[in-house]
Amino acid sequence: MDIVFHSSHADISEAMQRRTGRQVEKLALRLPRAVGAVVRFEEDGPERRVEIVLSAPRHTRLVASATGRHFGPLVTEVIARLTVQADKEKRDVKHRAARERAKTVARG
């Protein structure tokens, strides 16, 4: 899986990039066939923002962002939001497949 880091007016340490990368990879295990993620760090004075976009074929892109004072807690918050979205996406795919199987059985 490819993870692309963008920083806008923000200095991101290697440790923060490694930590974020590990969390995104762990999150990608919840979404089948995840192919890439874009992580954006922005800083404007005391205001900081983190946004993560996770992509997988045949799935909607998962997007979450958070704003606050420090990057560490923001990354954790964004990962938590994406985890909820990934679990919902996984359930939706399973329900869609079950409906299709039920239609096939009913027809034939």
C-alpha positions as CSV (number, residue, x, y, z in Angstrom):
1,M,0.0,0.0,0.0
2,D,1.3,3.5,-0.9
3,I,1.1,6.2,1.7
4,V,1.8,9.7,0.5
5,F,2.5,12.5,3.1
6,H,1.8,16.1,2.3
7,S,2.7,18.9,4.7
8,S,1.6,22.5,4.2
9,H,3.6,25.0,6.3
10,A,4.2,22.2,8.8
11,D,7.3,20.5,10.0
12,I,6.5,16.8,10.6
13,S,9.1,14.7,12.4
14,E,10.2,11.3,11.1
15,A,8.7,9.7,14.2
16,M,5.3,11.3,13.5
17,Q,5.4,10.0,9.9
18,R,6.4,6.5,11.1
19,R,3.6,6.5,13.7
20,T,1.0,7.7,11.3
21,G,2.2,5.2,8.6
22,R,1.8,2.3,11.1
23,Q,-1.6,3.4,12.1
24,V,-2.8,3.8,8.5
25,E,-1.4,0.4,7.6
26,K,-3.2,-1.2,10.5
27,L,-6.4,0.6,9.4
28,A,-6.0,-0.6,5.9
29,L,-6.3,-4.2,7.1
30,R,-9.9,-3.5,7.9
31,L,-10.7,-2.4,4.3
32,P,-10.1,-5.2,1.7
33,R,-7.6,-4.4,-1.0
34,A,-6.7,-0.9,0.2
35,V,-4.3,0.5,-2.3
36,G,-3.3,3.9,-1.1
37,A,-3.6,6.7,1.4
38,V,-2.9,10.4,1.4
39,V,-2.0,12.0,4.7
40,R,-2.1,15.8,4.8
41,F,-0.7,17.9,7.7
42,E,-1.4,21.6,7.7
43,E,-0.3,24.2,10.2
44,D,-1.6,27.8,10.4
45,G,-0.2,29.5,13.5
46,P,-1.5,27.6,16.6
47,E,-4.1,25.8,14.5
48,R,-3.1,22.3,13.1
49,R,-5.2,20.1,10.8
50,V,-4.7,16.4,9.8
51,E,-6.7,14.8,6.9
52,I,-6.4,11.2,5.7
53,V,-7.9,9.8,2.5
54,L,-7.9,6.0,2.2
55,S,-8.6,4.5,-1.2
56,A,-9.6,0.9,-2.3
57,P,-10.9,-0.4,-5.6
58,R,-14.7,-0.9,-5.7
59,H,-15.1,1.0,-2.5
60,T,-15.9,4.7,-1.8
61,R,-12.9,6.7,-0.7
62,L,-12.8,7.1,3.1
63,V,-12.0,10.7,4.2
64,A,-11.6,12.1,7.7
65,S,-10.0,15.2,9.2
66,A,-9.5,16.9,12.5
67,T,-8.4,20.3,13.7
68,G,-6.6,21.1,17.0
69,R,-3.4,22.2,18.7
70,H,-1.2,19.1,18.4
71,F,-0.6,16.6,15.6
72,G,-0.4,13.5,17.8
73,P,-4.0,13.5,19.2
74,L,-5.3,14.7,15.8
75,V,-3.9,11.6,14.0
76,T,-5.4,9.4,16.6
77,E,-8.8,11.1,16.2
78,V,-8.7,10.8,12.4
79,I,-7.8,7.1,12.6
80,A,-10.7,6.5,14.9
81,R,-13.1,8.2,12.5
82,L,-11.8,6.2,9.6
83,T,-12.0,3.0,11.5
84,V,-15.8,3.6,12.0
85,Q,-16.1,4.3,8.3
86,A,-14.1,1.2,7.3
87,D,-16.2,-1.0,9.5
88,K,-19.4,0.4,8.0
89,E,-18.1,-0.1,4.5
90,K,-17.1,-3.7,5.2
91,R,-20.6,-4.4,6.6
92,D,-22.2,-2.7,3.5
93,V,-20.2,-4.9,1.1
94,K,-21.2,-8.1,3.0
95,H,-24.9,-7.1,3.0
96,R,-24.8,-6.2,-0.7
97,A,-23.3,-9.7,-1.4
98,A,-25.9,-11.4,0.7
99,R,-28.7,-9.6,-1.1
100,E,-27.3,-10.6,-4.5
101,R,-27.1,-14.3,-3.4
102,A,-30.7,-14.1,-2.1
103,K,-31.9,-12.7,-5.5
104,T,-30.0,-15.5,-7.3
105,V,-31.5,-18.2,-5.2
106,A,-35.1,-16.7,-5.5
107,R,-34.8,-16.6,-9.3
108,G,-33.6,-20.1,-9.9
